[in-house]
Amino acid sequence: MPNGQREQYETFEHEADIGIRGYGSSIEAAFENAAQALYSVIVNVQSVRQKEQRTVSVSAADKELLLVEWLNALLSLSDIERIVFSRFEVRISGTTLDGTAWGERLDKNRHEPGVEVKGATYYMLSVKREEGRYVAQCVVDV
């Protein structure tokens, strides 16, 4: 990457499922980028316009479970409203997350659908600080 930039997210193969990993200078940024990774599996996120905004609030016993709750809340919104997202903002206080997601209704012609994601799982679930940045990861069920 140019100018020493590091990637913000990535996906990785895991048996029949797909792993997602978000990176950030803060835990919030890592959660935002994990959501970006999630939607990169579902659609071409660069083609998703930020026309509509949705808010999500979740709580969990710890940061790892909070990541799963966040991702699954987004997937629920997508499933119910047929909306996909391309931008995310997260605020975490203790074990509560308040997030905002921007996107638009799914357009199969323009958004280039990829794989349908059923949910974020606890497999390979991890939220940690590594090499000077936060990493939030899990495997998603496809």
Secondary structure as GFF3:
##gff-version 3
##sequence-region A 1 142
A	DSSP	three_ten_helix	2	4	.	.	.	ID=ss1
A	DSSP	beta_strand	9	14	.	.	.	ID=ss2
A	DSSP	beta_strand	17	24	.	.	.	ID=ss3
A	DSSP	alpha_helix	27	42	.	.	.	ID=ss4
A	DSSP	three_ten_helix	45	47	.	.	.	ID=ss5
A	DSSP	beta_strand	52	59	.	.	.	ID=ss6
A	DSSP	alpha_helix	63	81	.	.	.	ID=ss7
A	DSSP	beta_strand	83	93	.	.	.	ID=ss8
A	DSSP	beta_strand	96	105	.	.	.	ID=ss9
A	DSSP	alpha_helix	108	111	.	.	.	ID=ss10
A	DSSP	beta_strand	119	120	.	.	.	ID=ss11
A	DSSP	beta_strand	126	130	.	.	.	ID=ss12
A	DSSP	beta_strand	133	141	.	.	.	ID=ss13
###
